[in-house]
Amino acid sequence: MLNAKYEVVRKKYKLPNFELLDADFHIRGVEPEADILVELRIKAEEKIDYFLHLLNTVLQPDPNTLADMYEYAALNQDQRAHALVLFKQLMVVKRVLSEAEVIGNEKITASAIVLSHKTVSQTKQQVLTILQLFKRCWQVPAEKQELDRYFG
């Protein structure tokens, strides 16, 4: 039922196929009787917010959070600069999604969903690379002076 309902709006607004959107936004759980475009916009915004949260810890770590500070130290200045570029791209999409919510127009919402999917598809490998750097920093044994920096 959801696939059939999605297929109608997909054709009308030239959206990506169901499987592609589901892979990025996990839309299978959307109730079939819900407004499909509104639910897709919400799912897209959740994914964008998740990426923004991860990048935000790189760009402005909470000094009271060991994980933020430790992971921040794992990246060099070039990697942080690249994270800022990604962050800005994702913020543009977040604002487009917010506009779509405020305006409430189907065509604008569909356009925002397409942009969100394109942006997530283009940035997820780069976000994954940053996550892998974070993971590696936790796998390397800490040296004493490094621990002293965090624990005095």
Secondary structure, 3 states (H helix, E strand, C coil): CHHHHHHHHHHHHCCCCHHHHHHHHCCCCCCCCCCHHHHHHHHHHHHHHHHHHHHHHHHCCCCCCHHHHHHHHHCCHHHHHHHHHHHHHHHHHHHHHHHHHHHCCHHHHHHHHHHHHHHHHHHHHHHHHHHHHHHHHHHCCCCHHHHHHHHC
